[in-house]
Amino acid sequence: MFTSMFFLLLLFLSLAGWGLFFLYKVKIHPAFIPLFLFSSVTTVLFGAGLMNGMPSAANFVYYSGLLLCLIYLLLFLINKLSFKPLAHPSLVFFSLAVLFVMVYMRGSLFLNYDDFSHWGLVVKEIVRLDGLPDASTLVTFQNYPPGSAVFIYYFLERLGFHESLALMAQGFMTMAGFTVLFTWSSWKKPWTVILPWVISLTLLLVNAKIFYSLLVDIILGSVALAVPIMAYFYRKDWKRMLLVNLPIVLFLILLKDSGKVFLLFNGIAMSGILIASHREGIEKRIDKVMPYASLALLMVLPLVMNILWHTYTINAYSESYGDNKFAITEDKLKDIQKSDEFLASFDGMMMNAALNPLSSPHVMSLLVMNLTALILIVSMKRKLPKELVYSVVQFNLFYLLYTCSLYYMYVYLMPENEASRLAGFNRYQSTITVYVGGLLMTSIVYVWSKYAKSFRRVTGILLAACFLLPYIGHLGVLVTRPEAHVELRRDVKEFSSLIKTSGVSEPMITYYSPGSAEDGGYFSYLIRYEQLSMNYSFIKGVEKEDQLAYLLEVLMKSDFLMVLESDAYLKDGLSPYTDHEISEGVYRVKRENGQFELVPVN
């Protein structure tokens, strides 16, 4: 325990060293440093992974960061640097948020279905390989970008694989995105500090269940919303706009395929920001041309990164791109492959989910934000807040365009049995809500703090209430962390540890769990993740003679039997093969002369 905490502290110090370098030497705004740093680390490791050099890149970042940390510590001791920039509200927020994440995630396990079907599996395989996943892994969604897993690798490469640490690293990235919301915060103006805290909590509650999993939907939204904020802050400094946003847009494209949609949205937003800043008057010719050239680079380089990832997957896997679940192919575009009944009812179902505030807290939240912005605009009769007007129009347009992209995905790409129940819609909608909602709330607070002169305490409280109330009911989810398979997951982990310490290499394991027969594949993905192999059989029940016969046949080829849920049928069927009553636990299968015996493993 002490050793793990010591190495974790060294990891923090290595990242802090780079953070201090970017703060004092590169002069990046304090609110941007956590996300800029994490995105840069991810981009460097991913680039190294394409060349099979992830461990070397991780070591370079780690040791050079420690050296930088030592140098800046000495500079502080001899009074060459001031501590004042470190007291910026954004860095105070991030420091407290990191502590919260560490306490919240301590001892946590992967529990979400998608952690085992993809996101957690990718992390585990990357740590095992010390590189990007390839054909030797069990990864099935092979075209999914691995950006978040690559970042998590930086923590696990030195400390070893721990699920709670992986969740912590993911949480750190989420909080880094929220830290950008404190761009215009000042201790002299308390509400510019309080309201970003409220916005951060609101965005965390948008889909609180995702926070304690490795799903990237909330991170995708928080990383995407940071780009326009940074671009607006550096709108008259194209060099810093390019420098700060480049690793972040690269990370955006590495998070998820839909990152390309948010790259497009951010390109539109940044174009508007640059055009508006030019109207304010720029004299030098280079300053008229280079901002747009920088914007072009910010759009093109992420697509180059995406091509590199696509090329890697073609070379690393035997399957073609078209074999992937959500691959966009000519055949899918030509043939919808949906029933007439589905097509007749889907439009209404989609419209209700995307636009009805009574059916979705996300829609209700966006409605409240738009009304709040409208009231603020109307109340400012003397000076029209153009920033807020443009934000309302643009970000609502983004929501509609994103909804259209989801419609396309459900109709053309997703299997009908999933599309008919809008599988994953709440997660997808939460991403655009974090992006659009976060930017709308930030725009409202920016304009309010800039122009509001009277009743600031009252209006500040009203703004906080408007932001938070649509999601206040989600607070219980964040606190209680409800999951359906907690006990099953813990039993599998505990029993698997017994097998791992048995000394049997690549064991063949038979799992018995009748309660998992109708779980939608959760248990199958769980045991694949736990074993990282296909050396297993999953028995869902033995109430029939042919089922019992199949179990006996499988056990003759197995090294272990893991019983997650015993029943009378199993006890009776296996009673001739053991001196103990079969209950939940692990049994060693000892074979001899065409027979076998089950011996409990303690």
N, C-alpha and C positions, 0 to 999 in steps of 0.2 A: 504493500500500500504506500509506504513512504517513498520507495523507489519510483513508483508510478507518478506520484505527486511531484517529485523532484524533477523528473524528465518533462512533465507537463509544464512546470514552471520555466524550464529552459526553453521549451518551445515558444511559450509566451514571450520570453525575453528576446528570442531570435526575431519574432515578428515585431516586437516593440522596437528593436534596433532599426529595422527597415522603416517602421512608422516614423521614428524620430528623424531619420534621414530625409524622408519625404516632407516632413513638417518644416524642419529647419534649413535644409539645403535646397530642396526643390521648391519650397514655399507653397505647397498645396494646402488648400483650406482644410482646417482640422476636421470638419464634418465629412469630408470626402475620403480621408485617409484610410479608415478601416475597409471600406468597399474597394477602393483603388488597390490597396495592398493585397487583399484576398483574391481579387480578380487577377492581379499580376502574378501571384504565386500559382494560381490555377493555370493560367495561360502558359507560363514557363514550364510547369510540370507536364502539361498536355503536349506541348511542342517537343519536349524531351521524350515523352512516351511514344510519339510517332517515330522516333529514332532509337527506341529501345533503351532510353537512358534516364528513366524516371528516378531511380535511386540516387544517381549522381547529381541530378538537378535538385532533388530534395536536400541532399547533403550540402550543396553549394548555398542554397537559400538559408539553411539552418546555421551553418558555421559562419557565413559572412554576416548574417543577422546578429549572431552573438558578438562578433567582433565590433560591429557598429554600435551595439548596445553598450559595450565596454567603453568605446571611444566617447560616446555621448555622456555616459556616467561620469567619466573623468572631466569632461567639459563643464558639466554641472558643478562638480566639486570645486573647480578652480574659478567658478563664477563667470565663465565665458558665455554661458547661455542663460536665458531667463526661463523660469518655470511657468510664466504667465500663459503662454499659448496652450499648455497642457490643461489649464483650468477652463478651457472653452466648454460651454454647456454640452456640446455634441460629444466630446471625449468623456465628460463626466457621465453622460447618459450611457455611452457604449461600455464604459468600465462597469457600471452598475448592472447593465444588461448582461454582460458576460458572467458576472457573479450569479445573477438570477438563473441563467441557463445552466450553469454548472450545478447549482443546488437542485434545480428542477429536474434535470436529466440524470442525476446521480443514481446509479443502480438500475436505470431503465433498460428495457429489452425491446427489440423489434416485435411489434404486435400486428401491424397493419398488413393486410393481404398483399399490397403492392410492394412492401418491404421484402417479402419472400419471392414474389413472382419476378421482380426486377431490381428495384433500387438497392436494397440491402445485398442482394446476390451479386450485383456488379461491384459494390464496395469490397465484399469478401473476396471475389475473384481477383480484383486489382491488387489487393494486399498480398494474396497468395502468389501472384505472378510477378509482383513488383513491376507491373507494366499494364498497358491497356488490354482489355479482354480480347480473346481470339477464339479460334475454333476449338481449343482445348477446354473451354469453359462451358458451363451449362446455361449461359445467357441466351435467351430466346428472342428478345426484342433487340436485335443486333444493330439496328440503325439508330437507336436512341442515343443521343450525345451523352457522354459520361462526365460532364463538367463538375457537378456537385460531388460525385464520387472521387474525382481526381483531387479536389480540394481536401476532402476528408482523408484521403491517402496521406497527405502531408503530416497529419496528426498521428495516424495509425502506423506509419512506416517506422517510427522510432519507438512507439509505445506498445506495439502489437495490437492485434484485433480485439477491440472491446466495443460492444454494441452501444453502451452508454456514451463512450467517447465519440463514436461516430455521430450520435444524435446531438451531442454537445457541439461538435464542429459545424454541423448543419445549422444549429441554433445560432452560433456565432455569425454565420453568414447572413442569416435573416436579420439579426440585429444590426449588422453592418449596413444593410440596405436602409433600415429605418433611421440610422444615424444621419443620413443625408437630409432628413426632414428638419434638422436643427441648423441649417445653413445660415439663416438670418436671426438666430437666437442670440440674446445678450442678457447678461445678469442684470443690467441696468433696466431692462424691460421685462419684468417677470412673466408676463403673458406670452411673450415670444419663446419662453422656455416651457411654460406649462402646457400650452396648446400642442406643440409637437409631441410631448409625452402622451397627451390624450390621443392624438392621431396615431401614434405608434401602437398604443394599446388597442385602438379600434381596428387597425389593420391586422393585428395579431388575432383578434377575435373573429375576423371575417370567416375564417375556417379553422377554428382552434384545434380541431382534431388532427389537422395536418402537422401542426407544430411538433408533436411528439412522434413523428414518423420521418421517413426519408423522402417523402413526396416533395416535389420541387415547385408546386403550384404557387405557394405564397412567396418563395424566394424569387421565382421568375417575375412576379409582379413588382416586388420591392426593388429588384435590380433594374428592371425596365424603367420604373418611375424616377430613378436616380439620374438617368441620362438627361432628360429635359431640364431638370433642376440645375445640374452642373453646367449645361450649355447656356442656360439663362444667366447664371452667375458669371460665367466667363464669356458672355456674348461679345464683348469688345476686346477680348484677348484670345485670338484664334489659336495661338500656340498652346496655351494651357487648356483650351477647350479640346484640342486634339489629344494632347498628352494625357489628360485625366480621363477622358471618355474612351480612349482606344482599348485599354485592357477590359473595360467594363462591357463594351459592346461585343468584344470577343468572348467574354464569359457568358454574356446573354445568349449568344448563338450556340454555346456549348452546353447550356442548361437543358434545353428541350427543343424539339423541332419547331414548336410554335414560337420560339424565340425569334424566328424570321419575321413573324407577323409584327411583333413588338419592335423589331429593328425598323420595319417600314413605318410604323407609327412614329417612332422617335425621329426618323428622317424627316417626316412631314413637320413634326413639332419644331425641330431644329431649323428647318428651312424658314418657318414663320418667324422664329426668334431672330435669325440673321437678317431677314428682310426688314423687320421692325427696327433692329438696331442700326441698319444702314440709313433708315429714314431719319434717325436722330443725328446723322451727319458724320461721315468718315472721310477725311481729306486724302490720305495717302492711297495711292493706287494699289499697292501691294495688300493693304488692309481691306480693299474692296474685293480683291480676287481670292486671296488665300483662305478666308473663312469658308468659301464655297468649295475650294479644293480640299480643305480639311474635312468638310462634311462628306464629300465624295469618298475620301479615304475611309471615313468612319462607316460608310455603307458598303464599300467594296471589300475591305479586308476581312470583315466577319464572313462574307460569302466565300472568300478564298479559304478561310479556316474550315467552313462547312464542306467545301470540296475536298480538302485534305482528309477530313474525317470520313467522307463518303468513299474516297479512294482507299483509305485504310481498311474499312469494313469489307470492301470488295476483295482485297488481298488477304485479309485475315480469316474470312469465313468462306466456307464452300457454298453456302446458299447465296442466291442472287438477291439484288435489292428488291425485286418484285415479290419475293417470298415473305417480306416483312408485313406485319399486320396492317399498318397504316401507310404503306408505300403508295405513292401517287404514280399510277401507271396508265398507259393509254387504254388498256382494256377496262379498267375501272371507270375511266371518264366516259367511255362509249356506252357502257352497260351499267345501269344503276343497280340491277340485281335486287330489287325490293318488290314486295307484293303490292297489288293495287290497294288492298286494305290499309297497308302501312302508309302509302303515299297519300291516301285520302284523309287520314287522321293526323299525320305528322305535323303539318303546317300549324294547325290550331294548338297542338301540344307544345310545339316549339315557341310560338308566340306567347302563350300563357306563361311558360317558364322564364322567358327572357324579358318580358315587358310588364307582367302583372305584379304590382307591389304587394298585393295580398298573398301571393304564392311564394314570394322569395324575399328574405331580409336584405339581399343584395340590391334588388330593384328598389325596395323601400329606402335603403340607405342612399342610393344615388338620387332618388326623387327628393329626399330631404336636403341633400347637398345642393341640388339645382335650385330648389326653392330658397335656401339660405343665400346662395349667390345672387339670385334675382332680387331678393329683398335688399341686399347690400348694394347692388347696382342702382336700384330705384332710389334708395335713401341718399345716394351721393349725387345730388342734383347739379351742383356746381361743376364738378369734375368727373367725367365719365371714366371709370377704371378700365381702360382698354385691355390691360393684362387679364382681368377677370372675364371680360366679355369674350375675348379670344379663347380663353381656357374653357369656358362653358361650351361654346360652339364646337371647338376642336375635340375635346375629350368625349363629348356625347356622340360625336361622329365616329370616334374610335370604337366606342361601345357597340354601335350599330354595325360597323364593319366587322368587328370581332364576332358578333353574333351571326353574321352572314357566313363567316368562315367556319363556325361551328355547324351551321346548317349544312354546308357543303360536306363537312367531314362525316356527319351522321348519315346523309343521304347516299354519298358515293363511296366512302371508305369503310365505315363501320358495319359489322355483321348485323343483320336485321334484328336478331334476338336481343342484341345490346342496344341498338338504336331505338327500338320500340319502347324501351324504358328509360331513354335518355341517360344511359350509363355514363357516369363520370361528369355529368353536366354541372353539378354543384361545385366540383373542383375547378372545372374550366371557368365557370362564371366567377368563382372567387378570385382567380388570377386577374381577370380584367377589372374586377371591383377594386382590388388592391392598387392596380395601376391607375385607373381613371379616378377612383375615389381618393386615393392618396394625393394625386396631383390637384384635384378639385379642392380638397381640404387645405392643401398647402397654398394654393392660389388665394383662397378666401382669407386665410390667416395673414398672408403677405399683404394683401390689399387692406385688410382691416387694421393691421398694426401700423401701416403706413399713413392711412388717412383718418382713421377714427380718433377723435380728440376728446369726446365726452362719453360718460357712462361706460367706460372701458371695463370696469369690473363686472357690471351687470351683463354687458354684451359678451364679454369673455366667457362667463359662466354659461350663457345661452348657447354660444358656439360649441363649447365642450359638450353640453348636453345633446345638441343636435347631432354631433359626430358620433357619440358613444351609444345613445339610446337604442338605435336599431339593432345593435349587437349585444346589448347588455345580457340578454338571455344565454349567450354563448359562454359567459364567464364560468358557469358551472361545469362546462365541458373542459375548460382549461384547468380547473381546479381538481375535478374528480377523475379525469382521463378515462372515460368509460370505454371498454373493449370487450368483445364477446368471447375471446379465446385466451384470456390471461392465464388461467390454470393449465390449459392444454399446452400453451407455449412454455411455461415454466417446467412442466413435467417432461416435455420432450428435451429441453435443454439439460435438465438434471440427469435424466436417463442416458442421454447421449454422452455426457461426461464420463459415466461409468464405463461405457463401451470404449471411449477413447483411451482410457487408462488401463484397458485390459491387455494391451500388447498385441492385439490382432490387427494386422494391416489390411486395409481395404475390405472390411467385413461386409458380408451379405446380411442384411437385417430385414426381418419381417415385422411389420407394424400391424397391430390390431387396434382399431378404433371405430367401432360401429357408429358412434355419435358423429363421426365426420363424413358419413356417407353422402349427406346432402348439404355440404358446406361450400359448394361452388368451386372446389379445387383448392381450398385454403390449406388443408392438411398435406396434400400432395406437394404443393410448393414449399411448405414448411420443411418437410423432411428432405426434399432436394437441396434446399438451402443449407440445412444442418449438416448433411453428409457431403455435399459437393460431389456427388456421384449418383449414378443410376443403379447402384447395387442395393436395391431394396424391393420389397413387395408390400403392397398395402391391402390388407384384408378388412373388408367392411362388415363382415358378419359370418356366422357359421350355423345359423338356425336350420339350414337345409343340409342333407347328406352330401350332396355334390360340393357344397361350399366347404364342409369339413374335410372332404377328401382332397380338395385343392389345397387347403391349408397344410395338411400333412405332407403333401407332395412338395410344397414350397419349403417347409421346414427341413426336409431332407437335404436341401441345397443351401440352407442358411447357417450363419454362425451365431445369430442372436434373434430372440423374439422380444419385441418391446410391446407390452400391453398398456395401452393408455386408458382403456375402459373395459373391465372384465364383466362377463355376464354368465348366466347359468349354462348357456350353450357351449361357451368356450371351456368352462370348468369341467363339464361332463365330457366333452370331446377330447380334452388333453389329459384327463385324469390317469389314463394308463401309462403316460409318458413321464410322470413326475411323482415324487413322494410328497410334494407340497401342493396345497390348494393354489390354483392360478389366481393371482390378484394383480393389481396394477404394479408394474415394475419391469425389470430386465431379466431375461433368462438366457443362459448360455446353452446353445444346442450342441450336445455332445453326440456325435455319430459313431456307430460301431456295428459291423456285421449287418448292414442294411437296416439298422434300427437307430433310434435316437432317444436321448434323455434330456429333459429340461431341468437345468440347475439354476436356482436364483443367483443373481449377481448383486452383491451388497456393496 
